[in-house]
Amino acid sequence: MSSQATSPGIVYLVGAGPGDPGLLTLTGRRCLERADVVIYDYLANPGLLDYAPPTAERVLAGKHGGGTRVEQAYLNQMLIAHARAGRTVVRLKGGDPFLFGRGGEEAEALAAAGIAFEVVPGVSAAIAVPAYAGIPLTHREMASSVTILTGYEYPDKPEMAVHWDAVARRGGTLVFLMTTRQLDANMNKLLAAGIDPTTPAAVIRWGTRAEHATVVGTVATIARLATTQHLQPPALAVVGDVVRLREQLNWYERKPLFGRRVVVTRPRAQAAGFIEALSAAGAEVIPCPTIEIVPPASWQPFDDAVEHIDAFDWLVFTSVNGVEMFFARLRALRRDIRALHRARLAAVGPQTAEALAARGLLVDVMPAEFRAEGVAEAMRANGVAGQRILLARAAAARDVLPVMLREAGATVEEVASYQTVRPHTDMTELHRLLHDGAIDLVTFTSSSTVRNFLALLGHDAAALLGRTPIGCIGPITADTVRAAGLSVAIQPTAYTIPAFTAAIISHFSRSLE
């Protein structure tokens, strides 16, 4: 849906989905990627803001639970003003913008002002949250209709009030959004309208997020049970026989990392596999890239080495980053893998070896222990005395590998194929979560991620992380954590992302025993 474009700017009313960032639509993501301004609700997962350019302005439209909220009229004018200034504006709204999201009111204001706008539907909490609780809204043998109601009506608008007698008689499944504070009143209205008091009912809080919690009862008991469990907004209620299926269909809450919030500090370009593995296990993942891979300060030493690449007996790669940057520069120099025909190849571990294999290159040496010491020992076992070795890696790296190889009689030339820098990362939300004890694990995959994460957190980093479990991919990273006065809760025996993921799952599975 779109209006006639009458100004250079445009507003996208984007549904953010119920909370799980994986439920954002592809179109919604594309809108965020080209946004100049993002005006978002508290129900929208703040992690979605990472899709917006770093230069985009970010505006929180309001808080829940009676906190300060931007008035709707002012919000409408804000959208109009930004669009008239020629900006691309994303209005990021929880769930779907046109289902109890006041998106219709905002679209009306934009249309009246002659502002171009488009509506990007979102996955509604009314559908997704019950699904994540194992409750299908329809079932051939139980419910052939669904009624979605607001749990809160303005008391001064009786003409818009819910017709409770009709709702109670209609049958099927009822879904109440924004219902926490009015749950008791709404259930009593259903009872007064004649609904069977034993009709199954469920209340789901923060569905699809780490705080996801479900309480099950009946229309007669659910309000009391929700109060006993201290369920706070946001929450929705489901009423109907389909709630009975939850015991059999409850898939999400049985995942091994359900309810766990995990911070991933890997570079954005390399974090996808780790994030996907953790998310598949049920974790809510917070990406917090603490390093960015950039070219070295000067390519000259690297270029000089490539000029006489035939002189080397070995090429050693100690990271996927090293592989990616090595071959990117090789292409820039108009060279290809044929230039490497003489050298044997060594890789620090399976992921680095896979990166080489993707380029048609098989490694000759890969150690059993995936770190620099292991590489040196494995190469020494192959006999490197009198041989020339090119070590292309990060500008700042440990000296142990070249030292051990030189002690074995090799001639080692070290060149920087990349360097790591600390990106500009907004830590406001993560700082709050750490302070509130809402983070279950912070993961580190290199010493650089540790040092930069501490620097980004600031002066109270030690206090915040002192009460938060930390996981490290290997011993070198763990040593860096301990040197900062912190403890390590999780460290895999193999220094790979799959092994790290398995160790995290095992750790939290044991904590439930």
C-alpha positions in Angstrom: 0.0 0.0 0.0 1.4 3.4 -0.9 0.3 7.0 -1.1 1.0 9.5 -4.0 4.6 10.7 -3.6 4.4 14.5 -3.1 7.7 15.1 -1.2 11.3 13.9 -1.6 11.2 11.8 1.5 9.2 8.7 2.3 8.0 6.9 5.4 7.9 3.1 5.7 5.5 1.8 8.4 7.4 -1.5 9.1 6.1 -4.4 11.2 9.0 -5.6 13.3 7.4 -8.9 14.2 6.8 -10.1 17.8 10.4 -10.0 19.0 12.4 -12.8 17.5 14.6 -11.0 15.0 14.4 -13.9 12.6 10.7 -13.0 12.1 11.4 -9.6 10.5 10.4 -9.7 6.8 13.0 -9.3 4.0 11.3 -6.2 2.9 11.4 -4.8 6.4 15.1 -5.4 6.5 15.7 -3.7 3.2 13.8 -0.7 4.5 16.0 -0.5 7.6 19.2 -0.8 5.5 18.4 2.4 3.6 16.9 4.4 6.5 18.0 7.9 7.5 15.8 7.8 10.6 14.4 4.9 12.5 11.6 5.7 15.0 10.9 2.5 16.9 8.7 1.2 19.7 9.9 -0.6 22.8 8.2 -3.8 21.5 10.5 -3.9 18.5 13.7 -5.9 19.2 16.5 -3.3 19.5 18.8 -5.7 17.7 16.9 -4.9 14.5 18.4 -1.4 14.6 21.7 -3.0 13.6 20.3 -3.3 10.1 20.2 0.4 9.8 23.3 2.3 8.6 25.5 3.6 11.5 24.7 7.1 10.4 20.9 6.7 10.8 19.2 8.6 13.6 17.5 6.3 16.1 14.5 7.5 18.1 12.7 5.5 20.8 9.0 6.4 20.5 8.1 5.5 24.1 8.4 3.2 27.1 6.0 0.6 28.5 4.6 0.2 32.0 3.5 3.9 32.4 6.9 5.4 31.5 7.4 8.4 29.3 5.7 8.0 26.0 5.8 10.2 22.9 2.3 11.5 22.2 0.7 10.2 19.0 0.1 13.6 17.6 3.7 14.6 18.2 4.9 11.4 16.7 2.8 12.0 13.6 4.4 15.4 13.2 7.9 13.9 13.7 7.3 11.5 10.8 6.0 14.3 8.6 8.9 16.7 9.4 11.6 14.1 8.7 10.0 13.1 5.4 9.6 16.8 4.3 13.3 17.2 5.0 13.9 14.6 2.3 14.8 11.7 4.7 13.9 8.0 4.4 12.0 7.2 7.6 11.3 3.8 9.0 8.6 3.7 11.6 9.4 0.3 13.3 6.4 -1.1 15.1 6.1 -4.3 17.1 4.1 -7.0 15.4 2.1 -5.7 12.5 1.6 -2.0 12.1 -2.1 -2.3 11.2 -3.2 -4.6 14.0 -3.7 -2.6 17.2 -0.5 -0.8 16.3 -2.0 2.7 15.5 -0.4 2.3 12.1 -3.7 3.3 10.5 -3.7 6.6 12.4 -0.1 7.3 11.3 -0.9 6.5 7.7 -3.9 8.8 7.9 -1.7 11.7 9.1 0.9 11.0 6.4 -1.8 10.9 3.7 -3.4 14.1 4.9 0.0 15.8 4.8 0.8 14.5 1.3 3.7 12.4 2.5 4.7 9.3 0.5 4.4 6.2 2.6 4.4 2.4 2.3 3.2 -0.2 4.7 5.4 -3.3 5.3 3.2 -5.9 7.1 4.8 -7.7 10.0 4.4 -11.1 11.6 1.7 -10.4 14.2 2.2 -11.4 17.8 -1.4 -12.6 17.7 -0.3 -15.4 15.4 3.4 -16.0 16.3 3.4 -15.8 20.0 0.8 -18.6 20.5 2.7 -20.7 17.9 5.9 -20.3 19.9 4.0 -21.5 23.0 2.8 -24.6 21.1 -0.8 -23.3 20.6 -2.3 -23.4 17.0 -5.1 -20.9 16.7 -7.1 -23.1 14.5 -7.6 -26.9 14.3 -10.1 -28.9 12.3 -11.4 -30.6 15.4 -11.3 -27.7 17.8 -11.6 -24.2 16.2 -12.6 -23.0 12.8 -12.5 -19.3 13.6 -10.2 -16.8 15.4 -11.2 -13.5 17.0 -8.5 -11.0 17.9 -9.4 -8.4 20.5 -7.7 -5.6 22.2 -7.3 -6.3 25.9 -7.8 -2.6 26.7 -10.5 -0.3 25.4 -10.7 3.4 26.1 -13.5 3.8 28.7 -14.8 7.0 27.1 -15.6 5.3 23.8 -18.5 3.0 24.6 -19.6 2.8 21.0 -16.3 0.9 20.3 -16.6 -1.5 23.2 -16.4 -5.2 22.7 -19.7 -7.0 22.4 -19.0 -9.7 25.0 -22.2 -11.6 24.5 -21.4 -12.1 20.8 -17.8 -13.0 21.6 -18.8 -15.6 24.1 -21.3 -17.2 21.8 -19.1 -17.2 18.7 -16.8 -19.9 20.0 -13.5 -20.7 18.2 -10.3 -19.2 19.5 -10.0 -15.8 21.2 -6.8 -13.8 21.3 -6.5 -10.8 23.6 -3.6 -8.4 22.9 -2.4 -5.9 25.5 -4.3 -7.7 28.2 -2.1 -8.0 31.3 -3.7 -5.3 33.4 -7.3 -6.0 32.2 -7.0 -9.8 32.2 -9.2 -10.3 35.3 -11.8 -7.9 34.1 -11.9 -9.4 30.6 -12.2 -13.0 31.8 -15.0 -11.9 34.2 -16.8 -10.3 31.2 -16.5 -13.6 29.3 -17.9 -15.5 32.3 -20.7 -13.0 32.7 -21.5 -13.5 29.0 -21.9 -17.2 29.6 -18.6 -18.8 28.4 -17.9 -22.1 30.1 -15.6 -21.4 33.0 -13.5 -24.5 32.3 -12.6 -23.3 28.8 -8.8 -23.6 28.5 -6.8 -20.3 28.6 -3.2 -19.3 28.4 -1.2 -16.1 29.0 2.1 -15.6 27.2 4.6 -12.9 28.2 7.2 -11.5 25.9 6.5 -14.3 23.4 9.5 -15.4 21.1 12.0 -13.4 23.3 14.3 -14.7 26.0 11.7 -13.6 28.7 9.1 -15.8 27.0 6.9 -17.3 29.7 3.6 -19.2 29.5 0.9 -19.8 32.2 -2.0 -22.1 31.4 -5.3 -22.4 33.2 -9.0 -21.8 32.5 -11.1 -18.8 32.0 -12.0 -19.0 35.6 -8.5 -19.4 36.9 -6.0 -17.8 34.5 -6.1 -14.2 35.9 -5.2 -15.5 39.4 -2.5 -17.8 38.0 -0.9 -15.0 36.0 -0.9 -12.8 39.1 0.7 -15.6 41.1 3.4 -16.0 38.5 4.0 -12.2 38.5 3.5 -11.9 34.7 4.1 -8.3 33.6 3.4 -6.6 30.3 3.7 -7.2 27.4 1.5 -10.3 27.3 -1.4 -11.7 25.3 -4.0 -14.2 26.3 -5.4 -17.1 24.3 -8.8 -18.7 25.1 -10.2 -21.8 23.5 -9.8 -25.6 23.3 -6.7 -25.3 21.2 -4.8 -24.4 24.4 -5.1 -28.1 25.3 -2.6 -28.9 22.4 0.2 -27.0 24.1 1.3 -30.0 26.2 2.0 -32.0 23.0 3.1 -29.2 20.6 5.3 -27.1 22.9 8.4 -27.0 20.7 10.1 -23.7 21.5 10.3 -23.9 25.2 12.0 -27.3 25.0 15.0 -26.0 23.1 18.3 -26.4 25.1 19.0 -22.7 25.2 15.4 -21.5 25.6 15.3 -18.4 27.7 19.0 -17.7 27.4 20.3 -14.4 26.1 23.8 -14.7 24.6 26.1 -11.9 23.4 28.2 -12.7 20.3 31.3 -10.4 19.9 32.6 -11.7 16.7 33.1 -9.5 13.6 29.8 -8.9 11.9 30.9 -10.6 8.7 31.9 -13.8 10.5 29.2 -14.0 13.2 26.3 -15.4 11.1 27.2 -19.1 11.5 27.6 -18.8 15.3 24.4 -16.7 15.6 22.4 -19.2 13.6 23.7 -22.2 15.7 22.8 -20.5 19.0 19.4 -19.3 17.7 18.6 -22.8 16.4 19.2 -24.0 20.0 16.7 -21.5 21.3 18.9 -18.6 22.5 18.2 -15.0 21.9 21.4 -13.7 20.5 22.6 -10.2 20.8 25.2 -9.4 18.2 27.9 -7.0 19.5 30.7 -6.8 17.0 33.8 -5.6 18.8 36.3 -5.9 16.0 36.3 -4.8 12.4 38.6 -6.3 9.8 40.3 -3.7 7.7 43.4 -3.6 5.4 46.8 -3.1 7.0 48.2 0.4 7.4 50.4 -0.3 4.3 50.1 -3.1 1.7 53.8 -2.6 0.6 55.3 -5.4 2.7 52.6 -7.8 1.5 52.9 -6.7 -2.1 56.7 -7.2 -1.9 56.3 -10.7 -0.6 53.8 -11.6 -3.4 56.3 -10.4 -6.0 58.7 -13.2 -5.0 56.0 -15.7 -3.8 57.9 -18.5 -5.7 60.7 -18.2 -3.2 58.6 -19.5 -0.3 58.3 -23.2 0.6 55.4 -22.7 3.0 52.4 -20.3 3.3 50.8 -20.3 6.8 47.3 -19.1 7.5 46.2 -18.6 11.1 42.6 -17.4 10.6 39.7 -17.2 8.1 40.3 -13.4 8.1 43.9 -14.0 6.9 42.6 -16.2 4.1 40.0 -13.7 3.0 42.3 -10.7 3.0 45.2 -12.6 1.4 43.2 -13.6 -1.6 41.4 -10.3 -1.9 44.7 -8.6 -2.2 46.0 -11.2 -4.5 43.1 -10.4 -6.9 43.8 -6.7 -6.5 47.4 -7.5 -7.7 45.9 -9.4 -10.7 47.3 -12.7 -9.4 45.5 -16.0 -8.7 46.1 -19.3 -7.1 48.5 -20.4 -9.8 51.0 -18.1 -8.1 51.0 -20.5 -5.1 51.9 -23.6 -7.1 55.2 -24.2 -5.4 54.3 -23.6 -1.7 52.9 -26.0 0.8 50.0 -24.8 2.9 49.4 -24.9 6.6 46.2 -23.9 8.4 45.5 -23.3 12.1 42.2 -25.3 12.1 39.3 -26.7 10.1 37.5 -23.4 9.5 40.7 -21.9 8.0 41.2 -25.0 6.0 37.7 -24.8 4.7 38.2 -21.2 3.6 41.2 -22.4 1.6 39.3 -25.4 0.2 36.7 -23.0 -1.0 39.4 -21.6 -3.3 40.4 -25.0 -4.5 43.4 -25.3 -2.2 43.9 -28.3 0.2 46.2 -27.8 3.2 49.2 -30.0 3.8 49.4 -29.4 7.5 46.7 -28.8 10.1 47.4 -29.4 13.8 45.4 -31.4 16.3 45.5 -28.4 18.6 44.0 -25.4 16.8 46.3 -22.6 17.9 49.7 -21.1 17.0 51.7 -23.5 19.2 50.0 -26.5 17.5 50.8 -25.1 14.0 54.4 -24.7 14.9 54.7 -28.2 16.3 53.0 -29.8 13.3 55.2 -28.0 10.9 58.4 -28.8 12.8 57.3 -32.5 12.6 57.4 -32.1 8.8 60.9 -30.6 8.9 61.2 -26.9 8.2 64.9 -26.4 8.7 66.4 -24.3 5.9 63.0 -23.6 4.4 61.3 -20.2 3.8 57.9 -19.5 5.3 55.5 -16.7 4.6 53.3 -15.8 7.5 50.5 -13.5 6.4 48.3 -12.6 9.3 47.0 -9.8 11.5 49.2 -6.7 12.1 49.1 -7.4 15.8 49.6 -11.0 16.6 51.4 -13.2 19.1 55.1 -13.9 18.4 55.0 -17.5 19.4 54.6 -19.0 15.9 57.4 -17.2 14.1 59.7 -17.7 17.1 59.1 -21.4 17.2 59.6 -21.8 13.5 62.8 -19.8 13.5 64.0 -22.0 16.4 63.4 -25.0 14.1 65.8 -23.5 11.5 63.3 -21.9 9.2 63.4 -18.4 7.7 60.2 -16.7 8.4 58.9 -13.6 6.7 55.9 -11.9 8.5 53.6 -9.6 6.6 50.3 -8.0 7.7 47.3 -8.9 5.5 44.8 -7.2 7.7 44.4 -5.4 11.0 41.6 -5.2 13.5 40.0 -2.0 14.7 37.3 -1.3 17.3 34.1 -0.3 15.6 31.7 2.4 16.8 29.1 0.2 18.6 26.2 1.6 20.6 26.4 -0.2 23.9 23.4 1.6 25.6 21.0 -1.4 25.5 23.6 -4.0 26.2 24.9 -2.0 29.2 21.3 -1.9 30.6 20.9 -5.6 30.1 24.2 -6.4 31.8 23.3 -4.1 34.7 19.9 -5.8 35.1 21.5 -9.2 35.1 19.5 -10.1 31.9 22.5 -11.5 30.0 23.2 -15.2 30.5 26.5 -15.4 28.6 29.1 -13.2 26.9 31.1 -15.1 24.3 34.6 -14.2 23.0 36.5 -15.8 20.1 39.8 -13.9 20.3 41.8 -11.7 22.6 40.9 -8.7 20.5 37.2 -9.3 21.1 37.9 -9.3 24.9 40.0 -6.2 25.0 37.6 -4.2 22.7 34.5 -5.3 24.6 35.9 -4.2 27.9 36.9 -0.8 26.3 33.4 -0.4 24.8 31.7 -1.1 28.1 33.9 1.6 29.8 35.0 2.0 33.4 32.4 -0.3 35.0 33.2 -3.2 32.6 34.7 -5.4 35.3 31.7 -4.9 37.6 29.2 -5.7 34.9 31.0 -8.8 33.7 32.0 -10.0 37.1 28.5 -11.3 37.6 27.9 -12.5 34.0 29.1 -15.9 32.8 31.8 -15.7 30.1 32.6 -18.3 27.4 35.9 -18.4 25.4 36.7 -20.4 22.3 40.2 -21.3 23.4 42.9 -21.0 26.0 44.6 -17.8 24.6 41.3 -16.0 24.7 40.6 -17.4 28.1 44.0 -16.2 29.4 43.1 -12.6 28.2 39.8 -12.8 30.1 41.6 -13.9 33.3 44.3 -11.3 32.9 41.4 -8.7 33.2 40.4 -10.2 36.5 37.4 -12.1 35.2 36.6 -15.8 35.3 35.7 -18.2 32.4 32.7 -20.4 32.7 32.8 -22.2 29.3 35.7 -23.3 27.1 35.5 -26.1 24.6 38.1 -28.8 24.2 38.3 -28.1 20.4 38.8 -24.5 19.4 36.0 -24.3 16.8 32.6 -22.6 16.6 30.7 -25.9 16.4 32.6 -27.2 19.5 32.0 -23.8 21.3 28.3 -24.0 20.5 28.1 -27.6 21.8 30.0 -26.6 25.0 27.5 -23.7 25.6 24.5 -26.1 25.2 26.1 -28.6 27.5 26.8 -26.0 30.1 23.2 -24.8 30.3 21.8 -28.3 30.0 23.8 -29.3 33.1 22.5 -26.2 35.0 19.0 -27.5 34.6 19.8 -30.9 36.0 
